[in-house]
Amino acid sequence: MDALKTAQYARALYSAHGDQAEAEAAQKMRECKDAGNMQQARDWQAVRQSIRQIRGPNQG
């Protein structure tokens, strides 16, 4: 998945799920890994990282 598509998925997931979007992406990543779909797992990891950037640093 290219960077533009990754960013689009991340924005859509964040819009739909808010702060739970990162957990949703992590779950999808685990499901792909468990199914042996390593490329899709890497794509979901990239989406997860993009969501993390959208959210910004943790507020402590």
C-alpha positions, -999 to 999 in steps of 0.1 A, spaced: 0 0 0 14 34 -9 18 63 15 -12 82 2 -36 52 5 -22 45 40 -29 81 51 -64 79 36 -72 46 55 -58 61 87 -79 93 84 -111 73 76 -105 49 105 -98 78 129 -129 96 117 -150 65 123 -135 53 155 -118 83 172 -93 73 198 -101 36 193 -89 37 157 -53 27 167 -66 -3 186 -88 -12 156 -58 -11 133 -37 -32 158 -65 -58 159 -66 -60 121 -28 -63 120 -29 -92 145 -56 -109 124 -36 -107 93 -5 -120 110 -24 -149 124 -38 -157 90 -2 -156 75 -9 -124 55 23 -106 63 20 -79 36 -14 -70 49 -1 -70 84 26 -46 74 0 -24 57 -21 -23 89 10 -15 109 16 15 87 -20 26 91 -16 23 129 15 45 128 -3 71 107 -32 71 132 -6 77 159 7 107 140 -28 121 135 -36 118 172 -4 135 182 17 130 213 1 115 244 -12 141 268 1 133 302 
